[in-house]
Amino acid sequence: MSDGGYKIRNKEGIHFITFAVVEWVDVFTRKEYRDIVLDSIKYCQNEKGLLIYAWCIMSNHVHLVVSAKNNDTSNILRDFKKFTSKQIISAIEMNEQESRKDRMLKIFKEQGEKNSRNSKYQFWRQDNQPKELFSDKFSSQKLNYIHNNPVEAGLFDKAEEYLYSSAGKS
């Protein structure tokens, strides 16, 4: 990926990647916004050939272990980020029950103004730092990190209890 100078060099490889919300805003505390991410992941799997090996949605970031059938992981993830950012910002704007709306939109607008590639808002940080899973040990480490993120955050005692993760999925 071209974000922040970090690229997927081995297009055939499996990569660990984290997408964080700008300023680490806790957007995904609401189911509605998490579901946008999940629906987009499912679409990318079914329509674009994204292969998901592990995932976890936390309050302000998303961890994925991915590759792509056509070795175009970078393009799929670019489109995923673009689509989800527009959908989530639109959902925030339209959500009359969202008590944090003004504060979040202000942050997204301020961050968008700092980046000439944006027309109005910036939702995702640009420093994704994809890491290729080059060994069994490194792969296991990243998988444990992803699945234990909710446990380390104090949300659950067991990783498999967290619904927004692949830990309890077969």
C-alpha positions as CSV (number, residue, x, y, z in Angstrom):
1,M,0.0,0.0,0.0
2,S,1.2,3.5,-0.6
3,D,-0.1,4.9,2.6
4,G,2.5,6.6,4.8
5,G,5.3,5.0,2.8
6,Y,4.5,1.5,3.8
7,K,3.8,-0.9,0.9
8,I,2.8,-4.5,0.3
9,R,5.9,-5.7,-1.5
10,N,5.1,-9.4,-1.8
11,K,1.7,-9.3,-3.5
12,E,1.3,-13.1,-3.0
13,G,2.0,-12.9,0.8
14,I,-0.3,-12.9,3.7
15,H,-0.2,-9.6,5.7
16,F,-1.0,-8.4,9.1
17,I,-2.5,-4.8,8.9
18,T,-4.1,-2.4,11.3
19,F,-6.4,0.4,10.3
20,A,-6.7,3.0,13.0
21,V,-9.2,5.9,13.1
22,V,-7.6,9.3,13.0
23,E,-6.8,10.7,16.5
24,W,-7.9,7.2,17.8
25,V,-11.5,8.3,17.9
26,D,-13.6,5.6,19.5
27,V,-16.1,5.2,16.6
28,F,-16.6,1.5,16.9
29,T,-18.2,1.5,20.3
30,R,-21.5,1.6,18.3
31,K,-22.7,-1.5,16.5
32,E,-24.0,0.5,13.5
33,Y,-20.5,1.6,12.6
34,R,-18.9,-1.8,13.3
35,D,-21.5,-3.4,11.0
36,I,-20.4,-1.1,8.2
37,V,-16.9,-2.5,8.5
38,L,-18.1,-6.1,8.7
39,D,-20.4,-5.7,5.7
40,S,-17.6,-4.2,3.7
41,I,-15.2,-7.0,4.6
42,K,-17.9,-9.5,3.5
43,Y,-18.3,-7.6,0.2
44,C,-14.6,-7.6,-0.4
45,Q,-14.4,-11.3,0.3
46,N,-17.4,-12.2,-2.0
47,E,-16.9,-9.7,-4.8
48,K,-13.2,-8.8,-4.8
49,G,-11.4,-11.9,-3.7
50,L,-10.1,-10.7,-0.3
51,L,-9.0,-13.6,1.8
52,I,-9.4,-13.1,5.6
53,Y,-7.4,-15.3,8.0
54,A,-8.1,-13.3,11.2
55,W,-9.7,-10.1,12.2
56,C,-10.7,-8.0,15.2
57,I,-12.6,-4.7,15.5
58,M,-11.7,-2.7,18.5
59,S,-13.2,0.7,19.5
60,N,-10.9,2.8,17.3
61,H,-9.0,0.3,15.1
62,V,-9.3,-2.8,13.0
63,H,-6.8,-5.6,12.8
64,L,-6.7,-7.9,9.8
65,V,-4.6,-10.8,8.5
66,V,-5.3,-10.9,4.7
67,S,-4.3,-11.7,1.2
68,A,-6.1,-11.7,-2.1
69,K,-7.0,-14.2,-4.7
70,N,-5.7,-12.0,-7.5
71,N,-2.7,-10.7,-5.6
72,D,-4.3,-7.2,-5.5
73,T,-4.5,-6.8,-1.7
74,S,-3.4,-3.2,-1.9
75,N,-6.1,-2.2,-4.3
76,I,-8.8,-4.0,-2.3
77,L,-7.7,-2.4,1.0
78,R,-7.5,1.0,-0.6
79,D,-11.1,0.6,-1.8
80,F,-12.2,-0.8,1.5
81,K,-10.8,2.2,3.4
82,K,-12.3,4.7,0.9
83,F,-15.7,3.1,1.0
84,T,-15.9,2.5,4.8
85,S,-14.7,6.0,5.6
86,K,-17.5,7.5,3.4
87,Q,-20.1,5.2,4.8
88,I,-19.2,5.6,8.4
89,I,-19.0,9.4,8.2
90,S,-22.4,9.5,6.4
91,A,-23.8,7.2,9.1
92,I,-22.5,9.6,11.8
93,E,-23.9,12.6,10.1
94,M,-27.3,11.0,9.7
95,N,-27.5,9.5,13.2
96,E,-29.6,11.9,15.3
97,Q,-28.9,9.8,18.4
98,E,-25.1,10.2,18.1
99,S,-24.1,12.3,21.1
100,R,-20.5,12.5,19.8
101,K,-21.4,13.6,16.3
102,D,-20.1,17.2,16.4
103,R,-16.8,16.3,18.1
104,M,-16.1,13.4,15.8
105,L,-16.9,15.3,12.6
106,K,-14.8,18.2,13.7
107,I,-11.8,15.9,14.2
108,F,-12.4,14.2,10.9
109,K,-12.7,17.6,9.1
110,E,-9.5,18.9,10.8
111,Q,-7.6,15.8,9.8
112,G,-9.0,16.0,6.3
113,E,-7.8,19.6,5.9
114,K,-4.3,18.5,6.7
115,N,-4.2,16.1,3.8
116,S,-4.5,17.4,0.2
117,R,-5.7,14.0,-1.0
118,N,-9.0,14.5,0.9
119,S,-12.0,16.5,-0.3
120,K,-13.5,17.1,3.2
121,Y,-12.9,14.5,5.9
122,Q,-10.2,11.9,6.8
123,F,-11.4,8.9,8.8
124,W,-8.6,6.4,8.7
125,R,-5.0,7.1,9.6
126,Q,-2.6,6.6,6.8
127,D,0.2,4.6,8.6
128,N,-1.2,1.1,8.2
129,Q,2.3,-0.6,8.2
130,P,1.4,-3.9,6.6
131,K,3.6,-6.7,7.8
132,E,4.1,-9.8,5.8
133,L,3.7,-13.0,7.8
134,F,7.0,-14.6,6.9
135,S,7.3,-17.4,9.5
136,D,5.0,-19.6,11.6
137,K,6.3,-18.0,14.7
138,F,5.6,-14.4,13.5
139,S,2.2,-15.5,12.2
140,S,1.3,-17.1,15.5
141,Q,2.4,-14.0,17.4
142,K,0.2,-11.7,15.2
143,L,-2.8,-14.0,15.5
144,N,-2.5,-14.1,19.3
145,Y,-2.0,-10.4,19.4
146,I,-5.2,-9.8,17.3
147,H,-7.3,-12.2,19.2
148,N,-6.1,-11.2,22.7
149,N,-6.6,-7.5,22.0
150,P,-10.1,-7.4,23.6
151,V,-8.7,-9.4,26.6
152,E,-5.8,-7.0,27.0
153,A,-8.2,-4.1,26.8
154,G,-10.2,-5.6,29.7
155,L,-13.3,-6.1,27.6
156,F,-13.5,-9.9,28.1
157,D,-11.8,-12.7,30.0
158,K,-11.6,-15.0,27.0
159,A,-10.8,-13.9,23.4
160,E,-13.5,-16.2,22.0
161,E,-16.2,-14.3,24.0
162,Y,-15.7,-11.2,21.9
163,L,-18.2,-11.1,19.0
164,Y,-16.2,-8.7,16.8
165,S,-13.3,-11.0,16.3
166,S,-12.4,-14.2,14.5
167,A,-11.2,-15.7,17.8
168,G,-14.3,-17.7,18.5
169,K,-15.1,-18.4,14.8
170,S,-14.3,-21.7,13.2
